[in-house]
Amino acid sequence: MVELIQFPWSPFCIVQRRILEFSGTRFKIINVPNGDRSLVWRITRERYYGVPTIHDGRNVIFETDNDSQVIAKYLDDKLKLGLFPRELEGLQSIIWRAIENEIEDIGFRLNDIYWQEMVPASDRLLFLRHKERKFGRGCIDQWRSQQKSLVAELAHRLIPYDQMLLDKPFLLGDQPHFVDFDLYGILGNFLYSGHYRLPAPHARLKQWYKQMEKTKFEKPSREKLRP
Ligand SMILES: N[C@@H](CCC(=O)N[C@@H](CS)C(=O)NCC(=O)O)C(=O)O
């Protein structure tokens, strides 16, 4: 069975979790503390410490760089979900880079403001140290003081995604593709604390998000007919 090694509020983990739920396959979630990646370190034979990581029988799958989508492509190939159709090659890469840079960069800061509500006490020291080593001492207080302007900037950066939904239910057509799951995960992280809502003017995006929460994979009808 596929095992997803994660922590629950991680944007990139929410992406893979939703793809697995969407697929209908049975899978197991293994939560690790943000501050203790020893399980990932061990199963990747000391090659990776990030999450998400997938353990599937003899296979251990992890990303190779910031813009790779090794895990999603592995799941797509294994479960035949059609999330990376050939005709969208290139276009999806441009969109997922924008999502994972411009949207994620604000969403995670806004969620991290409420870090004490989600990080267990036993993991708080390492969590804070990790953040402050990466973003500077007092970074979370700084994000808190910028909260209003960060929310406004996020709403602004989401405009093109709302526009993409003007005449179709998903970002690139009538069915969800990888970029839908990517944006869903990144927004799922922003919304994780429960202190935010999607910006009110983005009514289409709100509707799409509701749909993405529950959408289930349907096999193409040709395959259904096969014996
Ligand atoms: N591009 C990677 C990024 C994964 C990533 O940044 N994961 C974070 C958690 S959200 C992580 O584990 N970073 C390494 C660290 O925290 O030390 C992906 O899509 O999986």
The ligand as an SDF file (V2000), in Angstrom:
LIG
                    3D

 20 19  0  0  0  0  0  0  0  0999 V2000
    9.1140   21.1600   -4.1790 N   0  0  0  0  0  0  0  0  0  0  0  0
    9.0000   20.2220   -3.0850 C   0  0  0  0  0  0  0  0  0  0  0  0
    9.0600   21.0010   -1.8140 C   0  0  0  0  0  0  0  0  0  0  0  0
    8.7810   20.2000   -0.5910 C   0  0  0  0  0  0  0  0  0  0  0  0
    9.0290   21.0340    0.6260 C   0  0  0  0  0  0  0  0  0  0  0  0
    9.5100   22.1710    0.5720 O   0  0  0  0  0  0  0  0  0  0  0  0
    8.6950   20.4570    1.7560 N   0  0  0  0  0  0  0  0  0  0  0  0
    8.9700   21.0990    3.0160 C   0  0  0  0  0  0  0  0  0  0  0  0
    7.8150   20.9440    3.9630 C   0  0  0  0  0  0  0  0  0  0  0  0
    6.3890   21.8350    3.4010 S   0  0  0  0  0  0  0  0  0  0  0  0
   10.1780   20.4440    3.5980 C   0  0  0  0  0  0  0  0  0  0  0  0
   10.1500   19.3180    4.0400 O   0  0  0  0  0  0  0  0  0  0  0  0
   11.2990   21.1680    3.5010 N   0  0  0  0  0  0  0  0  0  0  0  0
   12.5600   20.7120    4.0100 C   0  0  0  0  0  0  0  0  0  0  0  0
   12.7070   21.0760    5.4390 C   0  0  0  0  0  0  0  0  0  0  0  0
   11.7250   21.4700    6.0680 O   0  0  0  0  0  0  0  0  0  0  0  0
   13.7980   20.9300    5.9810 O   0  0  0  0  0  0  0  0  0  0  0  0
    7.6970   19.4460   -3.2090 C   0  0  0  0  0  0  0  0  0  0  0  0
    6.8400   19.8440   -4.0180 O   0  0  0  0  0  0  0  0  0  0  0  0
    7.5250   18.4050   -2.5560 O   0  0  0  0  0  0  0  0  0  0  0  0
  1  2  1  0
  2  3  1  0
  2 18  1  0
  3  4  1  0
  4  5  1  0
  5  6  2  0
  5  7  1  0
  7  8  1  0
  8  9  1  0
  8 11  1  0
  9 10  1  0
 11 12  2  0
 11 13  1  0
 13 14  1  0
 14 15  1  0
 15 16  2  0
 15 17  1  0
 18 19  2  0
 18 20  1  0
M  END
$$$$
